[in-house]
Amino acid sequence: METDKNVMDRRHFLATTGTALAGSLFINPISSVTASVTAGKKMRVAMVGTGSRGITMWGKTVAKDYADQVEFVGLCDVNPGRVAYAKKYIGVNCPTFTDFTEMMKKTKPETLIVTTVDATHHEFIIKGMEMGANIITEKPMTTDEQKCQAILDAEKRTGKKVTVTFNYRYSPHRQKIYELLRNNEIGKITSVDFHWYLDTSHGADYFRRWHRLKEKGGTLFVHKSTHHFDLLNWWLESDPEEVFAYGNLEHYGKNNSFRHTNCRPCPHKDKCDFYYDITKNQQYMDLYVANEKHDGYLRDGCVWKEDINIYDKMAAQIKYANGVQVSYSLTTYSPYEGYRIAFNGTQGRIDAWIQEAQPWKMEDYDEIRLTKMFGKTELIQVPHGGGGHGGGDIRLKDKIFKSPDMADPYRQSAGTRDGALSILVGIAARNSVESGKPVKIADLTSLKPSAIRV
């Protein structure tokens, strides 16, 4: 990941990109992004942004599990120490760079993986396409409506394609919900209640890192909730139309009597419930702490820093083009982690409660409660998929790298329109909090909401 260092260093890291704004586009299937995967021919892949997410999810596991399909030709990061560690950790022999344009010119990758700070995604997505690569980008695709429009226009202009890696779609439990909804098990969907809880470990971690700054991650309405909004868009097979939201910072940041720069030297560690001992994580010590000298990024930053300017509690009302109403919330300081969701229909209701990060949980399945109107309740057990994000990570990467042309009956492949509509809900929510008014999705970019998924 890129760091808190000011954007001034970007002049060396990325050549200025000129972007003409015009038009829009439709969904691009993963098969079109990874069409170079053919028998006996490896996909030439480069990565920009070698933080923890990049080197694990899209680095080491891809290099190991898809060695017959993928060849890494370049790694790039603004921090020379991190990119050097990344090469060793991933286990590849490709060259490393701190200048993005130099990497693209010298290595000429067919596919570029973008795993930088969210607010810079658009720079590398656009420049990557202009220099001949298809794109695989971490969510969120970008952080505001102007950057989103620039990506839409660049994809149309260059003819290259962007895949947004929504791994949640691929978990068996969420796929089963999609199947039940498509089978009309509860009739016409009328409303959804969706509430997500981050615990005091995972949730607090966003306030230690660069995500704590709106200008870096767009607030958690964009960085985190884009996952959830994409699920809603996918499950409902309709586009969001209007959003009204509330958000506040009432727990982390300035809401404490003491603070420090970061946890290691903190004089308050003995009384702080959020003290984080990064020295117990050797990978983070090697990746981040050992390379602080290059850019000053503190991976164990204080959750009470006064510069934190994102919300730690959020709620939104979302109206869909097909008439469905959604009540959504995100809490970042819950004693447990997971989510509750309920779909209300004219013929019944679907309920699901997923509690994550439970080392004590013995069941190897998750449940879905299907209740028919004036009828019986059925508990459906869905086995875990294995691997990260409920089995979604492996299935997503298999689709991208191993079998890009495999059938997609559940429409899990996500392109630019999917990526755009997921972040536009979060952007609209953030804009609504700031303005106190509802925000129409159609007013943000050239994409116009459709009652039926395009």
C-alpha positions in Angstrom: 0.0 0.0 0.0 1.0 3.6 -0.5 1.5 5.7 2.6 0.5 9.0 4.2 3.3 10.8 2.4 2.0 13.8 0.5 1.0 13.7 -3.1 4.1 15.7 -4.1 6.0 12.4 -4.5 3.5 11.3 -7.2 5.3 13.5 -9.7 8.1 11.0 -9.7 5.9 7.9 -9.2 3.4 8.6 -12.0 3.6 10.7 -15.2 0.7 13.2 -15.5 -2.2 11.6 -17.2 -4.4 13.6 -19.6 -8.0 12.4 -19.6 -10.8 13.4 -22.0 -14.2 13.1 -20.5 -16.9 11.6 -22.7 -19.5 8.8 -22.7 -20.1 5.8 -20.6 -20.0 2.0 -20.8 -21.6 -1.2 -19.7 -20.5 -4.3 -17.8 -17.3 -5.9 -18.9 -17.0 -9.6 -18.0 -13.9 -11.0 -16.5 -13.3 -13.2 -19.6 -12.7 -10.0 -21.7 -10.1 -8.7 -19.2 -8.2 -12.0 -19.0 -8.6 -13.2 -22.6 -4.8 -13.6 -22.8 -5.0 -16.7 -20.6 -4.7 -19.5 -23.2 -3.2 -22.9 -23.2 0.6 -22.7 -23.0 0.6 -18.9 -22.7 1.1 -17.2 -19.4 -0.5 -13.9 -18.5 2.1 -11.2 -18.1 1.2 -9.4 -14.9 2.5 -6.3 -13.1 1.4 -4.9 -9.7 1.4 -1.4 -8.4 1.0 -1.0 -4.7 2.9 -3.6 -2.6 1.2 -3.3 0.8 -0.2 -6.2 2.8 -3.3 -6.7 0.6 -1.3 -6.6 -2.6 1.5 -9.0 -1.6 -0.8 -11.6 0.0 -4.2 -11.7 -1.9 -2.7 -10.7 -5.3 0.9 -11.5 -4.8 2.2 -14.7 -3.1 -1.0 -16.8 -3.5 -1.3 -15.9 -7.2 2.4 -16.6 -7.9 2.1 -19.9 -6.1 -1.3 -21.2 -7.0 -1.4 -20.0 -10.6 2.2 -20.5 -11.6 1.1 -22.2 -14.8 -1.1 -19.3 -15.8 0.6 -16.2 -14.5 4.1 -14.6 -14.9 4.9 -11.5 -12.7 7.0 -9.1 -14.9 7.1 -6.1 -12.5 6.4 -4.8 -9.0 6.0 -1.1 -8.2 5.6 1.0 -5.1 6.5 4.5 -4.0 8.4 3.0 -1.1 11.6 1.3 -2.2 11.9 -0.8 0.9 8.4 -2.2 0.7 8.7 -3.2 -3.0 12.0 -4.9 -2.2 10.4 -6.9 0.6 7.4 -7.7 -1.7 9.7 -9.3 -4.3 11.2 -11.5 -1.7 7.9 -12.3 0.1 6.0 -13.1 -3.1 8.9 -15.2 -4.4 9.3 -13.8 -7.9 12.4 -12.8 -9.9 10.9 -9.8 -11.7 12.4 -6.3 -11.6 11.1 -3.7 -9.0 10.3 0.0 -9.6 9.5 3.1 -7.8 8.5 4.9 -11.0 5.2 3.5 -12.5 5.7 4.8 -16.0 9.1 3.2 -16.2 7.7 -0.1 -15.1 5.0 0.0 -17.7 7.4 0.9 -20.5 10.0 -1.6 -19.6 7.9 -4.6 -18.7 4.8 -4.1 -21.0 2.4 -6.2 -18.9 -0.8 -7.5 -20.4 -2.6 -7.1 -17.1 -2.0 -4.6 -14.3 -3.1 -5.3 -10.7 -3.8 -2.1 -8.8 -3.6 -2.3 -5.0 -2.5 1.2 -4.0 -4.2 3.7 -1.7 -7.8 4.0 -2.8 -7.6 7.7 -3.8 -4.9 6.9 -6.3 -6.6 3.9 -8.0 -7.9 6.0 -10.8 -4.4 7.3 -11.7 -3.0 3.8 -12.2 -6.1 2.4 -13.8 -6.2 5.1 -16.4 -2.5 5.3 -17.1 -2.3 1.5 -17.2 -5.0 1.3 -19.8 -3.4 4.1 -21.8 -0.2 2.1 -21.8 -1.8 -1.1 -23.1 -2.9 -3.1 -20.1 -6.2 -4.5 -18.9 -6.8 -3.8 -15.3 -7.6 -5.9 -12.2 -8.3 -3.4 -9.3 -9.0 -3.9 -5.7 -12.2 -2.3 -4.4 -13.2 0.4 -4.2 -12.6 1.3 -7.9 -12.0 4.9 -6.8 -13.2 7.5 -4.3 -15.2 10.3 -5.9 -17.5 10.9 -8.8 -15.0 12.8 -10.9 -12.4 10.0 -10.7 -15.1 7.5 -11.4 -16.1 9.3 -14.6 -12.5 9.6 -15.7 -12.2 5.8 -15.4 -15.4 5.2 -17.4 -14.2 7.5 -20.2 -10.7 6.0 -20.3 -12.0 2.5 -20.6 -14.2 3.5 -23.5 -11.4 5.5 -25.1 -8.7 2.9 -24.9 -10.7 -0.3 -25.5 -9.1 -1.9 -22.5 -11.1 -3.5 -19.6 -11.3 -3.2 -15.9 -12.2 -6.0 -13.5 -13.2 -5.0 -9.9 -12.4 -7.8 -7.5 -15.7 -8.2 -5.5 -14.8 -11.5 -3.8 -17.9 -11.4 -1.5 -20.0 -12.3 -4.5 -18.2 -15.6 -4.8 -18.8 -17.0 -1.3 -21.2 -20.0 -1.3 -23.5 -18.4 1.4 -24.0 -15.2 -0.6 -24.4 -17.1 -3.8 -27.2 -19.2 -2.2 -29.0 -16.0 -1.2 -28.8 -14.8 -4.8 -30.2 -18.2 -6.0 -33.1 -18.0 -3.6 -34.0 -14.5 -4.7 -33.8 -15.4 -8.4 -36.0 -18.4 -7.8 -38.7 -16.1 -6.5 -38.8 -17.8 -3.1 -40.2 -14.7 -1.3 -42.0 -13.2 -4.3 -41.4 -9.6 -5.3 -38.7 -8.0 -3.1 -40.0 -4.9 -1.4 -37.3 -3.9 1.2 -34.0 -4.9 2.7 -32.6 -4.4 6.2 -28.7 -4.7 6.1 -26.6 -3.9 9.2 -22.8 -4.6 9.3 -20.7 -4.6 12.5 -17.0 -4.3 12.7 -15.4 -5.3 16.0 -12.9 -3.4 18.1 -10.0 -5.2 16.4 -10.9 -5.1 12.7 -12.9 -1.9 13.0 -10.3 -0.1 15.0 -7.6 -1.0 12.5 -9.1 1.3 9.8 -8.5 4.2 12.2 -4.8 3.3 12.6 -4.0 3.3 8.9 -4.3 5.7 6.0 -8.0 4.8 5.8 -8.6 7.2 8.7 -8.3 10.1 6.2 -11.2 10.9 3.9 -8.8 12.2 1.2 -7.1 8.7 1.2 -10.0 6.3 1.4 -13.1 8.3 0.8 -14.5 7.4 4.2 -15.7 3.8 5.1 -18.9 4.5 3.2 -16.6 4.1 0.1 -13.7 1.9 1.2 -15.6 -0.7 3.3 -19.2 -0.3 2.4 -18.6 -0.6 -1.4 -18.4 -4.4 -0.7 -21.9 -4.3 0.9 -23.4 -2.0 -1.7 -22.1 -4.2 -4.5 -23.8 -7.2 -2.8 -27.1 -5.3 -2.7 -26.8 -4.2 -6.3 -26.0 -7.8 -7.3 -28.7 -9.5 -5.1 -31.4 -7.1 -6.2 -30.4 -7.0 -9.9 -31.3 -3.3 -10.0 -29.4 0.0 -9.8 -29.5 2.4 -6.9 -31.3 5.6 -7.6 -31.2 7.8 -4.5 -29.4 7.9 -1.2 -29.9 9.8 2.1 -27.4 9.2 4.9 -26.2 10.1 8.3 -22.6 9.7 9.6 -20.6 10.8 12.6 -17.2 10.4 14.4 -18.2 9.7 18.0 -15.8 7.0 19.2 -12.4 7.2 17.7 -10.2 10.2 16.8 -10.6 13.3 19.1 -13.1 11.4 21.3 -10.6 10.5 23.9 -8.6 12.2 26.7 -5.2 11.0 25.6 -3.4 10.1 22.3 0.1 9.7 20.8 1.6 9.3 17.3 1.6 5.5 17.3 1.5 2.6 19.7 5.1 1.5 20.0 6.4 4.6 21.9 3.0 5.5 23.5 3.2 6.5 27.1 -0.4 5.5 27.6 -0.2 1.9 26.3 -0.9 0.4 29.8 -4.3 2.1 30.0 -5.4 2.0 26.4 -7.8 -0.8 25.4 -6.8 -0.2 21.7 -3.0 -0.6 22.2 -1.7 -2.6 19.2 1.6 -4.4 19.5 2.8 -4.6 15.9 6.1 -6.2 17.0 4.1 -9.5 17.4 3.5 -9.5 13.6 6.8 -10.2 11.8 5.4 -9.6 8.4 4.2 -6.1 9.3 7.6 -5.5 11.0 9.4 -6.4 7.8 7.0 -4.7 5.4 6.1 -1.6 7.3 8.2 -0.8 10.3 11.5 -1.6 8.6 10.6 0.9 5.9 9.2 3.8 7.9 12.5 5.6 7.1 11.5 6.0 3.5 8.1 7.7 3.9 7.2 7.9 7.6 4.1 5.7 7.4 3.2 4.3 10.8 1.2 1.1 10.5 0.5 1.1 14.2 -0.9 4.6 14.2 -3.0 5.9 17.2 -6.8 5.5 16.9 -7.2 8.7 18.8 -5.3 10.9 16.4 -7.0 14.3 15.9 -6.5 14.2 12.1 -9.0 11.4 11.8 -11.8 12.8 9.6 -14.0 9.7 8.6 -17.1 8.5 10.3 -17.2 5.6 12.7 -21.0 5.2 12.6 -23.0 5.4 9.4 -26.5 4.9 8.3 -28.1 5.2 4.9 -31.5 4.9 3.2 -31.2 3.7 -0.4 -33.9 3.7 -3.0 -33.5 1.4 -6.0 -34.8 1.9 -9.5 -37.1 -1.2 -9.2 -38.8 0.2 -6.1 -36.9 -1.7 -3.4 -36.0 0.3 -0.3 -32.9 -0.5 1.8 -32.0 0.5 5.3 -28.2 0.1 5.8 -25.9 0.8 8.7 -22.2 0.3 9.5 -20.8 0.3 13.1 -17.0 0.2 13.6 -16.8 -0.5 17.4 -19.0 -3.5 18.0 -18.0 -6.2 20.5 -18.4 -8.8 17.7 -18.0 -8.8 13.9 -20.5 -9.8 11.3 -23.8 -8.7 9.7 -27.5 -9.2 9.7 -29.6 -9.0 6.6 -33.2 -9.5 5.8 -35.1 -9.4 2.5 -38.8 -8.7 2.8 -41.0 -9.9 -0.1 -44.6 -10.2 -1.0 -44.5 -14.0 -0.3 -42.1 -14.2 2.6 -38.8 -13.2 4.1 -35.1 -14.3 4.0 -33.0 -13.7 7.1 -29.2 -14.3 7.5 -26.9 -13.6 10.4 -23.2 -14.1 9.8 -20.8 -13.7 12.7 -17.2 -13.5 11.5 -13.9 -13.9 13.3 -15.1 -16.5 15.7 -12.3 -18.9 16.7 -14.7 -20.7 19.0 -17.3 -21.4 16.3 -17.6 -25.1 15.7 -20.0 -25.3 12.8 -18.6 -25.6 9.3 -21.7 -24.0 7.8 -23.7 -20.8 7.8 -27.5 -20.7 7.8 -30.2 -18.9 5.9 -33.7 -18.6 7.3 -36.4 -18.8 4.7 -39.9 -18.0 5.9 -42.9 -18.3 3.6 -45.9 -16.0 4.1 -48.5 -17.9 6.2 -46.3 -20.9 5.9 -43.3 -22.8 7.5 -39.8 -21.7 8.2 -36.9 -23.5 6.7 -33.3 -23.3 7.9 -30.9 -23.8 5.0 -27.3 -24.8 5.9 -24.6 -23.6 3.5 -21.1 -25.2 4.0 -18.2 -22.8 4.2 -16.2 -22.5 1.0 -12.7 -22.6 2.5 -10.2 -19.8 2.2 -10.7 -16.1 2.7 -14.0 -14.2 2.6 -16.2 -17.2 3.1 -14.6 -19.1 0.2 -14.9 -16.1 -2.2 -11.2 -15.4 -2.6 -10.3 -18.7 -4.2 -13.3 -18.9 -6.5 -12.7 -15.3 -7.7 -9.0 -15.9 -8.5 -9.8 -19.2 -10.2 -12.2 -17.3 -12.5 -9.7 -14.6 -13.3 -6.5 -16.6 -13.7 -7.4 -20.2 -14.3 -10.7 -20.3 -16.2 -11.7 -16.8 -17.4 -14.2 -18.3 -19.9 -16.0 -20.5 -17.4 -19.8 -20.1 -17.3 -21.1 -17.3 -15.0 -24.7 -18.3 -14.2 -24.8 -16.2 -11.0 -23.4 -13.1 -12.8 -20.5 -12.8 -10.3 -18.0 -11.3 -12.7 -17.8 -7.6 -12.0 -16.8 -4.9 -14.5 -16.6 -1.2 -14.5 -20.3 -0.5 -14.3 -20.5 -2.7 -11.2 -17.5 -1.0 -9.7 -18.9 2.4 -10.4 -22.4 1.8 -9.0 -21.1 0.3 -5.8 -18.9 3.3 -5.0 -21.5 5.8 -6.2 -23.8 4.6 -3.4 -21.0 5.4 -0.9 -20.1 8.6 -2.6 -23.8 9.7 -2.6 -24.0 8.7 1.1 -20.9 10.8 1.9 -22.2 13.7 -0.1 -25.6 13.4 1.7 -24.0 13.5 5.1 -22.1 16.7 4.1 -25.1 18.4 2.5 -27.9 17.1 4.7 -29.9 16.4 1.5 -30.7 13.2 -0.5 -28.4 12.6 -3.5 -29.5 11.1 -6.8 -27.1 8.6 -8.4 -27.8 10.0 -11.9 -26.4 13.4 -10.9 -23.0 12.0 -10.2 -21.7 10.5 -13.5 -23.0 9.7 -17.0 -24.3 6.3 -15.7 -28.1 6.3 -15.5 -29.8 3.9 -13.1 -31.8 1.0 -14.6 -34.6 -0.9 -12.9 -33.2 -4.1 -14.4 -29.5 -4.9 -14.2 -27.7 -4.0 -17.4 
